[in-house]
Amino acid sequence: MTINEIIEENEELQIQYSKAINVITALERKVARLQRENEELKRENEKLRRQRDILLKGMQIALQMSEEKQNLHLKKVLESIKDIESSR
């Protein structure tokens, strides 16, 4: 190989290296964004689980009560769920 060929090959490798660094940087940004989104979804999932648990517990209790008491109890359960939603 001549010196000019070595220089040319070196320049091509530098361009490839630069492109690779740009791709890595873009991928790192995407990974960071996906991690943030994942954390948000985990928090949302936890809130939904709490709402579900409250609703299930409320339904179990309501089944054991008279109809009038059921209505009052279910209203309280719905208020609890709304409180969780408003805390988002």
Residue, then its C-alpha position, 0 to 999 in steps of 0.5 A: m500500500t502506498i502512503n496515499e492509499i493508507i491516508e485514504e483508507n484512514e479517512e474512510l475509517q474515520i468517516q465510518y467511526s463518526k457515523a457509528i458514534n452518531v448511531i450509538t448516541a441516537l440509540e442511547r437517547k432512544v434507550a433513555r426515552l424508553q426507560r423514562e416511558n417505562e417508569e411512567l407506565k410502571r407508576e400508572n400500572e401501580k395506580l390501576r392495580r390499587q384502583r382494581d384492588i379497592l374496587l374488588k374489596g368494595m364489591q366483596i363487602a357490598l355483597q355481604m350488605s343489605e341493598e341500602k348499605q350496598n349503595l352507600h358503601l359503593k359510593k364510598v368506594l367510587e370516591s376512593i377510586k376518584d381520589i386516586e385518579s385525581s392524584r395523577 
